[in-house]
Amino acid sequence: MPAENLLLDPEMRSKLWTRVIETIENYTSNIASQRVTPELEPRKIRSLLAACDFERPMDPLEAVDFIARGLQQYQTHAPHPRYYGLFNPAPSTMGIAADALVAAFNPQMAAWSHSPLAVEIEQHLIRCFGAWFGYDTKQTDGTFASGGAEANHTALLTALTDAFPDYPVRGVRALEGQPVFYASSESHHSFLKAARVSGIGIDAVRRIEVDDKLRMNPQALEAAIARDRAAGMLPFLVVATAGTTNAGVVDPLADLARIAARERLWYHVDAAWGGAAVLVPELRPLLDGIASADSITFDAHKWLNVPMGAGVYLTRHLEILHRTFRTQTAYMPREALGLDVIDPHLHSLQWSRRFTGLKVFLSLLVAGRAGYEHAIRRQTALGHLLRDQLRKSGWSIDNDTPLPVICFSDPGGADAQAIVMRIVSSGEAWISSTQIRGRTVLRACITNYRTEPGDIQALLHSLNEARSQERSQPAATREKAVSS
Ligand SMILES: Cc1ncc(COP(=O)(O)O)c(C=O)c1O
């Protein structure tokens, strides 16, 4: 082996690939019988890493075994069928294969001429997603992003550019007032971060109240816009959510579209997770109105089950990404000048980036639209099953959505967070807690295409056990358990 050990010789490479494949296959086949959650032991992890001082090269197979053991032990396993989590799915097998191919071929996605097939595949996917949401494919543009947060950030920047054409050049100082935008109190917090870093500040975010079903209240939106205009503010954007992070609720998309159009505001729909409902005919009506959105966030690393990260920003305004992000450089490749193509670095927040779209493309090629339709329908049915079983076991359901996110609590007063801690530390499942209308509730999402009815029964059993243990605890011990 050459001293630098970067390429490795063909014999070692062949052993390495075999070991990596065996490791992936073992993990995929056996994960369901393992703990879902890790021990949270920072000291143990750091002492494990202390031995890695990079002074003595390690054998490649030993290195793979070391990291596989470590990840197995110290990870919350989203690929586990009993991970009822925050929209992190089990990765599709084709997605895993695609990521390995991408790492090997390493196409550079900044310039079209460096990776013409890869860039065209991503553009093809963008047109295809646009068509799913009802956009005219000839008027659809977009970009792949690291995830939903970056896609939402892109939406904020394109909305600012659209409303204030000087913004990309002269910045917020060019504006004659404070720009403000509207999103519900249940919208994703990435909009707050985007407001912070775009220079408009989080005071620019108007978090609009929700109705009794946790959907943005259109009258409250109208009132807020009127108040802001009267005060000399500059409204520029309405954000709706299709599938809120907390509760899987879809805002009234068509009503909000009408208000945004009447007020001449950019309309963005954050469909990071819930957008995939478009693939299931009986869920599709939930998204009525989305075709009117000026832009859409859609995360393939959520309900399209590809490995992280794969966000998508879509728009029906062909020039807006270019107007928002274009720059001029002397050093970027020029071979594609004059061709009818898009250089991605002129078109997005990122510059050099990996071929994010391949894991989506190969997963879709092999599962087909029908494969996804089937998986999403099945998960939705499991959501109904969990909801029914929880009700039958005396839990109350605190959210109202047909999508498989269930927020629930014990009317008998057992502490939701303490129940979550019991379940997570048992390693039997991963669930979480959140706040609904100021109350802490439990939250379980059927985010994994490998989850089966038996897993739902097992979760129910763990929940009922944890609840009775909690109910039988004296109050003082309960408080201690939660705070420790
Ligand atoms: C509705 C919604 N939007 C945006 C995001 C952010 O996505 P990401 O974590 O991929 O950046 C999430 C994450 O869960 C989300 O639920």
The ligand as an SDF file (V2000), in Angstrom:
LIG
                    3D

 16 16  0  0  0  0  0  0  0  0999 V2000
  -42.5380   21.8340    8.3750 C   0  0  0  0  0  0  0  0  0  0  0  0
  -41.0430   21.8100    8.4100 C   0  0  0  0  0  0  0  0  0  0  0  0
  -40.3610   22.7140    7.7110 N   0  0  0  0  0  0  0  0  0  0  0  0
  -39.0190   22.7630    7.7090 C   0  0  0  0  0  0  0  0  0  0  0  0
  -38.2880   21.8490    8.4310 C   0  0  0  0  0  0  0  0  0  0  0  0
  -36.7860   21.9220    8.4240 C   0  0  0  0  0  0  0  0  0  0  0  0
  -36.3070   20.8810    7.6480 O   0  0  0  0  0  0  0  0  0  0  0  0
  -34.7820   20.3560    7.7490 P   0  0  0  0  0  0  0  0  0  0  0  0
  -34.6440   19.7800    9.1150 O   0  0  0  0  0  0  0  0  0  0  0  0
  -34.7320   19.3660    6.6490 O   0  0  0  0  0  0  0  0  0  0  0  0
  -33.8930   21.5160    7.5220 O   0  0  0  0  0  0  0  0  0  0  0  0
  -38.9560   20.8660    9.1650 C   0  0  0  0  0  0  0  0  0  0  0  0
  -38.2040   19.8760    9.9420 C   0  0  0  0  0  0  0  0  0  0  0  0
  -38.7490   18.9840   10.5310 O   0  0  0  0  0  0  0  0  0  0  0  0
  -40.3660   20.8460    9.1610 C   0  0  0  0  0  0  0  0  0  0  0  0
  -41.0560   19.9500    9.8610 O   0  0  0  0  0  0  0  0  0  0  0  0
  1  2  1  0
  2  3  1  0
  2 15  2  0
  3  4  2  0
  4  5  1  0
  5  6  1  0
  5 12  2  0
  6  7  1  0
  7  8  1  0
  8  9  2  0
  8 10  1  0
  8 11  1  0
 12 13  1  0
 12 15  1  0
 13 14  2  0
 15 16  1  0
M  END
$$$$
